[in-house]
Amino acid sequence: MRILIVKLSSLGDVVHAMPAIQDIRRALPQARVDWLVEPGFAPLVQRVEGVAEVIPVALRRWRSAWWTGQVRREFGELRRRLGAGAGYDAVIDLQGLSKSALLGRLARLAPGGHRFGLGNRTEGAGWEPAARWLVDRPIAIEPHIHAMERSRVLCAKALGYTAAGRPRYGLLARPAPPVDRTPTVAFVHGTSRDDKLWPHAHWIALGKRVLAQGWRIVLPQGSEAEQTRAEMIAAALQFERAPVVQVWTSAGLDAQVDRLAGVQGVIGVDSGLSHIAVALNLPHVQIYNFATAWRTGPQLSHGHAHQISVGDGGRSVPSVDAVWSAWQSVMPETLGATAPR
């Protein structure tokens, strides 16, 4: 059986689709699964167990230069690639947008094959009604559902199995050997939306508490603004214990995954890198300024007590005490596995 998954972006959404692939592997172990995704996220998808071929489609770039010969050539190559071979038995659009459904229609279907997609909007998710009419079999999903569970349920209904049990992401990483036995926590302070940021002073206050317990702190960054913020946090903590506060240099998504896999815990805002931390099964506290943790954050119902979402129901920014308390609740397991005895 050949299956094509269409999930183009964004980083967090791509991560939330990974458990559906592992469900397919369990239910249909002989199936071949390909994935259509934006090139920027292709290196991540290539690390997902069970994905046979990653097919990049630069739709964002194409829209800004659709009239050029290069785009026409790339689009023609995509059509040839999706139309080659015996065709797909199932094309599953997990994005729920017109653009993703139209791309799914480029894929050749095997005899008896079908295109599946979301038949309705779920709470807080982007969905376009036109996408319903661009697939053969739109599937209705419970509106109040976690983003990760939405992908699991849609694939299960499309392919005729039941998605049950703890989610498994199947994200493979190659962590570097540890420098020493000092446990390391990553402060994921950056996000694409300013209203998701946690206050600068909160990071410093939290950092002082973490350092006092003997942890090393690393600060990922992926832009000029994030680098500036990371350096400001690090500078404020240099007076505490300078050798164990480090700003990571800029790196591609592959390197970010490997670096993150080498730490013993993560505290971060709602961002793609935080969701990768969940996929890597790291002890994690995820900070929410809005009442959306139920939709995208780690949940106890997922079976991972060492990963917690913290928020104040959207009423205010979570306090340092609230995040510290959550960290304390996941920390014993972390320290028991990593700290010097």
Summary of the structure (lengths in Angstrom):
residues: 341
radius of gyration: 21.0
end to end distance: 50.4
largest distance: 67.6
contacts: 1128
relative contact order: 0.12
helix: 44%
strand: 19%
